[in-house]
């Protein structure tokens, strides 16, 4: 949600369409405990006609050790028409510029 907000979007307002998370995967790399300071990095990649992947890296405090890697497949969706739609060119361009 913070990542989308940082580029001016929400999951329900993504340059005129909505987003649905179609798939998710996570790979745990290390331990984290309550009170640990974690930093999350997020980027978009692997664009297709209907969506893209979000990749996440969760890092632990000062030592920089990876805690987890994850990815989610995001699909563009028209909630009124109840159908999958193409990724808006504006959004594709904006996210691709971040890579």
Buried (B, 14 or more C-beta within 10 A) or exposed (E): EEBBEEBEBEBEEBBEBBBEEEEEEEEEBEEBEEEEEEEEEBEBEEBEEBBBBBBBBBBBEEEEEEBBBBBBBBBBBEEEEEEBBEBBEEBBEBBEEEE
